[in-house]
């Protein structure tokens, strides 16, 4: 979805979709989340809201766009997707 200096094009959601999972929020992805909310979808934002500095300290980098009703999962994409896969009992070898 990342498009520098451009508006995000329209996104069509499948009629059976119930949620949008946004991993690593950037400004252009806010538009997609906004459209998902308008479509009645639940928005899940996966972002640790910061990152480790080279010296080992943590740099807080809060999300700018969560709305009331959104779920913020403060995890890295790798750990969140791995746990989601386990929760959904998905076999990735098929």
Phi and psi restraints in degrees (range 20) as a CNS / XPLOR table:
assign (resid 1 and name C) (resid 2 and name N)
       (resid 2 and name CA) (resid 2 and name C) 1.0 -67.9 20.0 2
assign (resid 2 and name N) (resid 2 and name CA)
       (resid 2 and name C) (resid 3 and name N) 1.0 121.2 20.0 2
assign (resid 2 and name C) (resid 3 and name N)
       (resid 3 and name CA) (resid 3 and name C) 1.0 -137.8 20.0 2
assign (resid 3 and name N) (resid 3 and name CA)
       (resid 3 and name C) (resid 4 and name N) 1.0 103.6 20.0 2
assign (resid 3 and name C) (resid 4 and name N)
       (resid 4 and name CA) (resid 4 and name C) 1.0 -67.5 20.0 2
assign (resid 4 and name N) (resid 4 and name CA)
       (resid 4 and name C) (resid 5 and name N) 1.0 136.1 20.0 2
assign (resid 4 and name C) (resid 5 and name N)
       (resid 5 and name CA) (resid 5 and name C) 1.0 56.8 20.0 2
assign (resid 5 and name N) (resid 5 and name CA)
       (resid 5 and name C) (resid 6 and name N) 1.0 27.5 20.0 2
assign (resid 5 and name C) (resid 6 and name N)
       (resid 6 and name CA) (resid 6 and name C) 1.0 -136.8 20.0 2
assign (resid 6 and name N) (resid 6 and name CA)
       (resid 6 and name C) (resid 7 and name N) 1.0 155.2 20.0 2
assign (resid 6 and name C) (resid 7 and name N)
       (resid 7 and name CA) (resid 7 and name C) 1.0 -77.4 20.0 2
assign (resid 7 and name N) (resid 7 and name CA)
       (resid 7 and name C) (resid 8 and name N) 1.0 144.3 20.0 2
assign (resid 7 and name C) (resid 8 and name N)
       (resid 8 and name CA) (resid 8 and name C) 1.0 -68.9 20.0 2
assign (resid 8 and name N) (resid 8 and name CA)
       (resid 8 and name C) (resid 9 and name N) 1.0 130.1 20.0 2
assign (resid 8 and name C) (resid 9 and name N)
       (resid 9 and name CA) (resid 9 and name C) 1.0 -66.6 20.0 2
assign (resid 9 and name N) (resid 9 and name CA)
       (resid 9 and name C) (resid 10 and name N) 1.0 162.0 20.0 2
assign (resid 9 and name C) (resid 10 and name N)
       (resid 10 and name CA) (resid 10 and name C) 1.0 -55.6 20.0 2
assign (resid 10 and name N) (resid 10 and name CA)
       (resid 10 and name C) (resid 11 and name N) 1.0 140.9 20.0 2
assign (resid 10 and name C) (resid 11 and name N)
       (resid 11 and name CA) (resid 11 and name C) 1.0 -114.5 20.0 2
assign (resid 11 and name N) (resid 11 and name CA)
       (resid 11 and name C) (resid 12 and name N) 1.0 127.1 20.0 2
assign (resid 11 and name C) (resid 12 and name N)
       (resid 12 and name CA) (resid 12 and name C) 1.0 -94.6 20.0 2
assign (resid 12 and name N) (resid 12 and name CA)
       (resid 12 and name C) (resid 13 and name N) 1.0 126.3 20.0 2
assign (resid 12 and name C) (resid 13 and name N)
       (resid 13 and name CA) (resid 13 and name C) 1.0 -96.6 20.0 2
assign (resid 13 and name N) (resid 13 and name CA)
       (resid 13 and name C) (resid 14 and name N) 1.0 140.4 20.0 2
assign (resid 13 and name C) (resid 14 and name N)
       (resid 14 and name CA) (resid 14 and name C) 1.0 -60.5 20.0 2
assign (resid 14 and name N) (resid 14 and name CA)
       (resid 14 and name C) (resid 15 and name N) 1.0 139.6 20.0 2
assign (resid 14 and name C) (resid 15 and name N)
       (resid 15 and name CA) (resid 15 and name C) 1.0 -59.1 20.0 2
assign (resid 15 and name N) (resid 15 and name CA)
       (resid 15 and name C) (resid 16 and name N) 1.0 -24.9 20.0 2
assign (resid 15 and name C) (resid 16 and name N)
       (resid 16 and name CA) (resid 16 and name C) 1.0 -89.5 20.0 2
assign (resid 16 and name N) (resid 16 and name CA)
       (resid 16 and name C) (resid 17 and name N) 1.0 -2.4 20.0 2
assign (resid 16 and name C) (resid 17 and name N)
       (resid 17 and name CA) (resid 17 and name C) 1.0 -63.3 20.0 2
assign (resid 17 and name N) (resid 17 and name CA)
       (resid 17 and name C) (resid 18 and name N) 1.0 141.4 20.0 2
assign (resid 17 and name C) (resid 18 and name N)
       (resid 18 and name CA) (resid 18 and name C) 1.0 -118.5 20.0 2
assign (resid 18 and name N) (resid 18 and name CA)
       (resid 18 and name C) (resid 19 and name N) 1.0 -15.0 20.0 2
assign (resid 18 and name C) (resid 19 and name N)
       (resid 19 and name CA) (resid 19 and name C) 1.0 -154.5 20.0 2
assign (resid 19 and name N) (resid 19 and name CA)
       (resid 19 and name C) (resid 20 and name N) 1.0 160.8 20.0 2
assign (resid 19 and name C) (resid 20 and name N)
       (resid 20 and name CA) (resid 20 and name C) 1.0 -122.4 20.0 2
assign (resid 20 and name N) (resid 20 and name CA)
       (resid 20 and name C) (resid 21 and name N) 1.0 127.9 20.0 2
assign (resid 20 and name C) (resid 21 and name N)
       (resid 21 and name CA) (resid 21 and name C) 1.0 -105.3 20.0 2
assign (resid 21 and name N) (resid 21 and name CA)
       (resid 21 and name C) (resid 22 and name N) 1.0 119.0 20.0 2
assign (resid 21 and name C) (resid 22 and name N)
       (resid 22 and name CA) (resid 22 and name C) 1.0 -108.0 20.0 2
assign (resid 22 and name N) (resid 22 and name CA)
       (resid 22 and name C) (resid 23 and name N) 1.0 120.2 20.0 2
assign (resid 22 and name C) (resid 23 and name N)
       (resid 23 and name CA) (resid 23 and name C) 1.0 -111.1 20.0 2
assign (resid 23 and name N) (resid 23 and name CA)
       (resid 23 and name C) (resid 24 and name N) 1.0 121.7 20.0 2
assign (resid 23 and name C) (resid 24 and name N)
       (resid 24 and name CA) (resid 24 and name C) 1.0 69.9 20.0 2
assign (resid 24 and name N) (resid 24 and name CA)
       (resid 24 and name C) (resid 25 and name N) 1.0 79.2 20.0 2
assign (resid 24 and name C) (resid 25 and name N)
       (resid 25 and name CA) (resid 25 and name C) 1.0 -71.1 20.0 2
assign (resid 25 and name N) (resid 25 and name CA)
       (resid 25 and name C) (resid 26 and name N) 1.0 131.5 20.0 2
assign (resid 25 and name C) (resid 26 and name N)
       (resid 26 and name CA) (resid 26 and name C) 1.0 -129.5 20.0 2
assign (resid 26 and name N) (resid 26 and name CA)
       (resid 26 and name C) (resid 27 and name N) 1.0 166.9 20.0 2
assign (resid 26 and name C) (resid 27 and name N)
       (resid 27 and name CA) (resid 27 and name C) 1.0 -54.5 20.0 2
assign (resid 27 and name N) (resid 27 and name CA)
       (resid 27 and name C) (resid 28 and name N) 1.0 -43.4 20.0 2
assign (resid 27 and name C) (resid 28 and name N)
       (resid 28 and name CA) (resid 28 and name C) 1.0 -68.7 20.0 2
assign (resid 28 and name N) (resid 28 and name CA)
       (resid 28 and name C) (resid 29 and name N) 1.0 -26.8 20.0 2
assign (resid 28 and name C) (resid 29 and name N)
       (resid 29 and name CA) (resid 29 and name C) 1.0 -72.2 20.0 2
assign (resid 29 and name N) (resid 29 and name CA)
       (resid 29 and name C) (resid 30 and name N) 1.0 -20.5 20.0 2
assign (resid 29 and name C) (resid 30 and name N)
       (resid 30 and name CA) (resid 30 and name C) 1.0 -59.5 20.0 2
assign (resid 30 and name N) (resid 30 and name CA)
       (resid 30 and name C) (resid 31 and name N) 1.0 -36.6 20.0 2
assign (resid 30 and name C) (resid 31 and name N)
       (resid 31 and name CA) (resid 31 and name C) 1.0 -64.7 20.0 2
assign (resid 31 and name N) (resid 31 and name CA)
       (resid 31 and name C) (resid 32 and name N) 1.0 -39.4 20.0 2
assign (resid 31 and name C) (resid 32 and name N)
       (resid 32 and name CA) (resid 32 and name C) 1.0 -67.3 20.0 2
assign (resid 32 and name N) (resid 32 and name CA)
       (resid 32 and name C) (resid 33 and name N) 1.0 -42.6 20.0 2
assign (resid 32 and name C) (resid 33 and name N)
       (resid 33 and name CA) (resid 33 and name C) 1.0 -62.5 20.0 2
assign (resid 33 and name N) (resid 33 and name CA)
       (resid 33 and name C) (resid 34 and name N) 1.0 -40.0 20.0 2
assign (resid 33 and name C) (resid 34 and name N)
       (resid 34 and name CA) (resid 34 and name C) 1.0 -60.5 20.0 2
assign (resid 34 and name N) (resid 34 and name CA)
       (resid 34 and name C) (resid 35 and name N) 1.0 -45.2 20.0 2
assign (resid 34 and name C) (resid 35 and name N)
       (resid 35 and name CA) (resid 35 and name C) 1.0 -63.9 20.0 2
assign (resid 35 and name N) (resid 35 and name CA)
       (resid 35 and name C) (resid 36 and name N) 1.0 -37.1 20.0 2
assign (resid 35 and name C) (resid 36 and name N)
       (resid 36 and name CA) (resid 36 and name C) 1.0 -64.3 20.0 2
assign (resid 36 and name N) (resid 36 and name CA)
       (resid 36 and name C) (resid 37 and name N) 1.0 -41.9 20.0 2
assign (resid 36 and name C) (resid 37 and name N)
       (resid 37 and name CA) (resid 37 and name C) 1.0 -62.2 20.0 2
assign (resid 37 and name N) (resid 37 and name CA)
       (resid 37 and name C) (resid 38 and name N) 1.0 -43.0 20.0 2
assign (resid 37 and name C) (resid 38 and name N)
       (resid 38 and name CA) (resid 38 and name C) 1.0 -60.3 20.0 2
assign (resid 38 and name N) (resid 38 and name CA)
       (resid 38 and name C) (resid 39 and name N) 1.0 -35.4 20.0 2
assign (resid 38 and name C) (resid 39 and name N)
       (resid 39 and name CA) (resid 39 and name C) 1.0 -78.8 20.0 2
assign (resid 39 and name N) (resid 39 and name CA)
       (resid 39 and name C) (resid 40 and name N) 1.0 0.1 20.0 2
assign (resid 39 and name C) (resid 40 and name N)
       (resid 40 and name CA) (resid 40 and name C) 1.0 85.1 20.0 2
assign (resid 40 and name N) (resid 40 and name CA)
       (resid 40 and name C) (resid 41 and name N) 1.0 14.2 20.0 2
assign (resid 40 and name C) (resid 41 and name N)
       (resid 41 and name CA) (resid 41 and name C) 1.0 -87.3 20.0 2
assign (resid 41 and name N) (resid 41 and name CA)
       (resid 41 and name C) (resid 42 and name N) 1.0 149.6 20.0 2
assign (resid 41 and name C) (resid 42 and name N)
       (resid 42 and name CA) (resid 42 and name C) 1.0 -78.1 20.0 2
assign (resid 42 and name N) (resid 42 and name CA)
       (resid 42 and name C) (resid 43 and name N) 1.0 138.8 20.0 2
assign (resid 42 and name C) (resid 43 and name N)
       (resid 43 and name CA) (resid 43 and name C) 1.0 -111.2 20.0 2
assign (resid 43 and name N) (resid 43 and name CA)
       (resid 43 and name C) (resid 44 and name N) 1.0 124.5 20.0 2
assign (resid 43 and name C) (resid 44 and name N)
       (resid 44 and name CA) (resid 44 and name C) 1.0 -111.7 20.0 2
assign (resid 44 and name N) (resid 44 and name CA)
       (resid 44 and name C) (resid 45 and name N) 1.0 124.0 20.0 2
assign (resid 44 and name C) (resid 45 and name N)
       (resid 45 and name CA) (resid 45 and name C) 1.0 -108.4 20.0 2
assign (resid 45 and name N) (resid 45 and name CA)
       (resid 45 and name C) (resid 46 and name N) 1.0 118.0 20.0 2
assign (resid 45 and name C) (resid 46 and name N)
       (resid 46 and name CA) (resid 46 and name C) 1.0 -103.3 20.0 2
assign (resid 46 and name N) (resid 46 and name CA)
       (resid 46 and name C) (resid 47 and name N) 1.0 109.4 20.0 2
assign (resid 46 and name C) (resid 47 and name N)
       (resid 47 and name CA) (resid 47 and name C) 1.0 -165.9 20.0 2
assign (resid 47 and name N) (resid 47 and name CA)
       (resid 47 and name C) (resid 48 and name N) 1.0 130.7 20.0 2
assign (resid 47 and name C) (resid 48 and name N)
       (resid 48 and name CA) (resid 48 and name C) 1.0 -72.6 20.0 2
assign (resid 48 and name N) (resid 48 and name CA)
       (resid 48 and name C) (resid 49 and name N) 1.0 -3.5 20.0 2
assign (resid 48 and name C) (resid 49 and name N)
       (resid 49 and name CA) (resid 49 and name C) 1.0 56.0 20.0 2
assign (resid 49 and name N) (resid 49 and name CA)
       (resid 49 and name C) (resid 50 and name N) 1.0 43.4 20.0 2
assign (resid 49 and name C) (resid 50 and name N)
       (resid 50 and name CA) (resid 50 and name C) 1.0 157.9 20.0 2
assign (resid 50 and name N) (resid 50 and name CA)
       (resid 50 and name C) (resid 51 and name N) 1.0 -179.2 20.0 2
assign (resid 50 and name C) (resid 51 and name N)
       (resid 51 and name CA) (resid 51 and name C) 1.0 -156.7 20.0 2
assign (resid 51 and name N) (resid 51 and name CA)
       (resid 51 and name C) (resid 52 and name N) 1.0 156.1 20.0 2
assign (resid 51 and name C) (resid 52 and name N)
       (resid 52 and name CA) (resid 52 and name C) 1.0 -75.8 20.0 2
assign (resid 52 and name N) (resid 52 and name CA)
       (resid 52 and name C) (resid 53 and name N) 1.0 137.8 20.0 2
assign (resid 52 and name C) (resid 53 and name N)
       (resid 53 and name CA) (resid 53 and name C) 1.0 -81.1 20.0 2
assign (resid 53 and name N) (resid 53 and name CA)
       (resid 53 and name C) (resid 54 and name N) 1.0 162.1 20.0 2
assign (resid 53 and name C) (resid 54 and name N)
       (resid 54 and name CA) (resid 54 and name C) 1.0 -56.4 20.0 2
assign (resid 54 and name N) (resid 54 and name CA)
       (resid 54 and name C) (resid 55 and name N) 1.0 -27.5 20.0 2
assign (resid 54 and name C) (resid 55 and name N)
       (resid 55 and name CA) (resid 55 and name C) 1.0 -83.7 20.0 2
assign (resid 55 and name N) (resid 55 and name CA)
       (resid 55 and name C) (resid 56 and name N) 1.0 2.2 20.0 2
assign (resid 55 and name C) (resid 56 and name N)
       (resid 56 and name CA) (resid 56 and name C) 1.0 94.0 20.0 2
assign (resid 56 and name N) (resid 56 and name CA)
       (resid 56 and name C) (resid 57 and name N) 1.0 -9.4 20.0 2
assign (resid 56 and name C) (resid 57 and name N)
       (resid 57 and name CA) (resid 57 and name C) 1.0 -79.8 20.0 2
assign (resid 57 and name N) (resid 57 and name CA)
       (resid 57 and name C) (resid 58 and name N) 1.0 161.6 20.0 2
assign (resid 57 and name C) (resid 58 and name N)
       (resid 58 and name CA) (resid 58 and name C) 1.0 -97.3 20.0 2
assign (resid 58 and name N) (resid 58 and name CA)
       (resid 58 and name C) (resid 59 and name N) 1.0 132.9 20.0 2
assign (resid 58 and name C) (resid 59 and name N)
       (resid 59 and name CA) (resid 59 and name C) 1.0 -105.4 20.0 2
assign (resid 59 and name N) (resid 59 and name CA)
       (resid 59 and name C) (resid 60 and name N) 1.0 111.9 20.0 2
assign (resid 59 and name C) (resid 60 and name N)
       (resid 60 and name CA) (resid 60 and name C) 1.0 -68.7 20.0 2
assign (resid 60 and name N) (resid 60 and name CA)
       (resid 60 and name C) (resid 61 and name N) 1.0 131.2 20.0 2
assign (resid 60 and name C) (resid 61 and name N)
       (resid 61 and name CA) (resid 61 and name C) 1.0 -140.1 20.0 2
assign (resid 61 and name N) (resid 61 and name CA)
       (resid 61 and name C) (resid 62 and name N) 1.0 76.6 20.0 2
assign (resid 61 and name C) (resid 62 and name N)
       (resid 62 and name CA) (resid 62 and name C) 1.0 -64.4 20.0 2
assign (resid 62 and name N) (resid 62 and name CA)
       (resid 62 and name C) (resid 63 and name N) 1.0 150.0 20.0 2
assign (resid 62 and name C) (resid 63 and name N)
       (resid 63 and name CA) (resid 63 and name C) 1.0 -64.7 20.0 2
assign (resid 63 and name N) (resid 63 and name CA)
       (resid 63 and name C) (resid 64 and name N) 1.0 145.1 20.0 2
assign (resid 63 and name C) (resid 64 and name N)
       (resid 64 and name CA) (resid 64 and name C) 1.0 -95.2 20.0 2
assign (resid 64 and name N) (resid 64 and name CA)
       (resid 64 and name C) (resid 65 and name N) 1.0 -17.5 20.0 2
assign (resid 64 and name C) (resid 65 and name N)
       (resid 65 and name CA) (resid 65 and name C) 1.0 -121.7 20.0 2
assign (resid 65 and name N) (resid 65 and name CA)
       (resid 65 and name C) (resid 66 and name N) 1.0 7.3 20.0 2
assign (resid 65 and name C) (resid 66 and name N)
       (resid 66 and name CA) (resid 66 and name C) 1.0 -63.3 20.0 2
assign (resid 66 and name N) (resid 66 and name CA)
       (resid 66 and name C) (resid 67 and name N) 1.0 142.2 20.0 2
assign (resid 66 and name C) (resid 67 and name N)
       (resid 67 and name CA) (resid 67 and name C) 1.0 -113.0 20.0 2
assign (resid 67 and name N) (resid 67 and name CA)
       (resid 67 and name C) (resid 68 and name N) 1.0 163.5 20.0 2
assign (resid 67 and name C) (resid 68 and name N)
       (resid 68 and name CA) (resid 68 and name C) 1.0 -55.9 20.0 2
assign (resid 68 and name N) (resid 68 and name CA)
       (resid 68 and name C) (resid 69 and name N) 1.0 129.5 20.0 2
assign (resid 68 and name C) (resid 69 and name N)
       (resid 69 and name CA) (resid 69 and name C) 1.0 99.3 20.0 2
assign (resid 69 and name N) (resid 69 and name CA)
       (resid 69 and name C) (resid 70 and name N) 1.0 -19.2 20.0 2
assign (resid 69 and name C) (resid 70 and name N)
       (resid 70 and name CA) (resid 70 and name C) 1.0 -71.8 20.0 2
assign (resid 70 and name N) (resid 70 and name CA)
       (resid 70 and name C) (resid 71 and name N) 1.0 154.0 20.0 2
assign (resid 70 and name C) (resid 71 and name N)
       (resid 71 and name CA) (resid 71 and name C) 1.0 -110.1 20.0 2
assign (resid 71 and name N) (resid 71 and name CA)
       (resid 71 and name C) (resid 72 and name N) 1.0 122.2 20.0 2
assign (resid 71 and name C) (resid 72 and name N)
       (resid 72 and name CA) (resid 72 and name C) 1.0 -102.1 20.0 2
assign (resid 72 and name N) (resid 72 and name CA)
       (resid 72 and name C) (resid 73 and name N) 1.0 120.1 20.0 2
assign (resid 72 and name C) (resid 73 and name N)
       (resid 73 and name CA) (resid 73 and name C) 1.0 -102.9 20.0 2
assign (resid 73 and name N) (resid 73 and name CA)
       (resid 73 and name C) (resid 74 and name N) 1.0 105.3 20.0 2
assign (resid 73 and name C) (resid 74 and name N)
       (resid 74 and name CA) (resid 74 and name C) 1.0 -84.8 20.0 2
assign (resid 74 and name N) (resid 74 and name CA)
       (resid 74 and name C) (resid 75 and name N) 1.0 72.1 20.0 2
assign (resid 74 and name C) (resid 75 and name N)
       (resid 75 and name CA) (resid 75 and name C) 1.0 -141.3 20.0 2
assign (resid 75 and name N) (resid 75 and name CA)
       (resid 75 and name C) (resid 76 and name N) 1.0 163.7 20.0 2
assign (resid 75 and name C) (resid 76 and name N)
       (resid 76 and name CA) (resid 76 and name C) 1.0 -73.7 20.0 2
assign (resid 76 and name N) (resid 76 and name CA)
       (resid 76 and name C) (resid 77 and name N) 1.0 158.0 20.0 2
assign (resid 76 and name C) (resid 77 and name N)
       (resid 77 and name CA) (resid 77 and name C) 1.0 -59.5 20.0 2
assign (resid 77 and name N) (resid 77 and name CA)
       (resid 77 and name C) (resid 78 and name N) 1.0 -43.3 20.0 2
assign (resid 77 and name C) (resid 78 and name N)
       (resid 78 and name CA) (resid 78 and name C) 1.0 -59.4 20.0 2
assign (resid 78 and name N) (resid 78 and name CA)
       (resid 78 and name C) (resid 79 and name N) 1.0 -47.5 20.0 2
assign (resid 78 and name C) (resid 79 and name N)
       (resid 79 and name CA) (resid 79 and name C) 1.0 -73.2 20.0 2
assign (resid 79 and name N) (resid 79 and name CA)
       (resid 79 and name C) (resid 80 and name N) 1.0 -37.5 20.0 2
assign (resid 79 and name C) (resid 80 and name N)
       (resid 80 and name CA) (resid 80 and name C) 1.0 -65.8 20.0 2
assign (resid 80 and name N) (resid 80 and name CA)
       (resid 80 and name C) (resid 81 and name N) 1.0 -44.9 20.0 2
assign (resid 80 and name C) (resid 81 and name N)
       (resid 81 and name CA) (resid 81 and name C) 1.0 -67.3 20.0 2
assign (resid 81 and name N) (resid 81 and name CA)
       (resid 81 and name C) (resid 82 and name N) 1.0 -40.1 20.0 2
assign (resid 81 and name C) (resid 82 and name N)
       (resid 82 and name CA) (resid 82 and name C) 1.0 -61.1 20.0 2
assign (resid 82 and name N) (resid 82 and name CA)
       (resid 82 and name C) (resid 83 and name N) 1.0 -45.0 20.0 2
assign (resid 82 and name C) (resid 83 and name N)
       (resid 83 and name CA) (resid 83 and name C) 1.0 -67.6 20.0 2
assign (resid 83 and name N) (resid 83 and name CA)
       (resid 83 and name C) (resid 84 and name N) 1.0 -38.9 20.0 2
assign (resid 83 and name C) (resid 84 and name N)
       (resid 84 and name CA) (resid 84 and name C) 1.0 -62.5 20.0 2
assign (resid 84 and name N) (resid 84 and name CA)
       (resid 84 and name C) (resid 85 and name N) 1.0 -41.9 20.0 2
assign (resid 84 and name C) (resid 85 and name N)
       (resid 85 and name CA) (resid 85 and name C) 1.0 -58.6 20.0 2
assign (resid 85 and name N) (resid 85 and name CA)
       (resid 85 and name C) (resid 86 and name N) 1.0 -44.8 20.0 2
assign (resid 85 and name C) (resid 86 and name N)
       (resid 86 and name CA) (resid 86 and name C) 1.0 -64.1 20.0 2
assign (resid 86 and name N) (resid 86 and name CA)
       (resid 86 and name C) (resid 87 and name N) 1.0 -43.5 20.0 2
assign (resid 86 and name C) (resid 87 and name N)
       (resid 87 and name CA) (resid 87 and name C) 1.0 -63.0 20.0 2
assign (resid 87 and name N) (resid 87 and name CA)
       (resid 87 and name C) (resid 88 and name N) 1.0 -37.0 20.0 2
assign (resid 87 and name C) (resid 88 and name N)
       (resid 88 and name CA) (resid 88 and name C) 1.0 -85.3 20.0 2
assign (resid 88 and name N) (resid 88 and name CA)
       (resid 88 and name C) (resid 89 and name N) 1.0 -6.2 20.0 2
assign (resid 88 and name C) (resid 89 and name N)
       (resid 89 and name CA) (resid 89 and name C) 1.0 56.1 20.0 2
assign (resid 89 and name N) (resid 89 and name CA)
       (resid 89 and name C) (resid 90 and name N) 1.0 48.0 20.0 2
assign (resid 89 and name C) (resid 90 and name N)
       (resid 90 and name CA) (resid 90 and name C) 1.0 -89.0 20.0 2
assign (resid 90 and name N) (resid 90 and name CA)
       (resid 90 and name C) (resid 91 and name N) 1.0 133.6 20.0 2
assign (resid 90 and name C) (resid 91 and name N)
       (resid 91 and name CA) (resid 91 and name C) 1.0 -97.5 20.0 2
assign (resid 91 and name N) (resid 91 and name CA)
       (resid 91 and name C) (resid 92 and name N) 1.0 107.4 20.0 2
assign (resid 91 and name C) (resid 92 and name N)
       (resid 92 and name CA) (resid 92 and name C) 1.0 -79.5 20.0 2
assign (resid 92 and name N) (resid 92 and name CA)
       (resid 92 and name C) (resid 93 and name N) 1.0 -4.2 20.0 2
assign (resid 92 and name C) (resid 93 and name N)
       (resid 93 and name CA) (resid 93 and name C) 1.0 -90.0 20.0 2
assign (resid 93 and name N) (resid 93 and name CA)
       (resid 93 and name C) (resid 94 and name N) 1.0 1.6 20.0 2
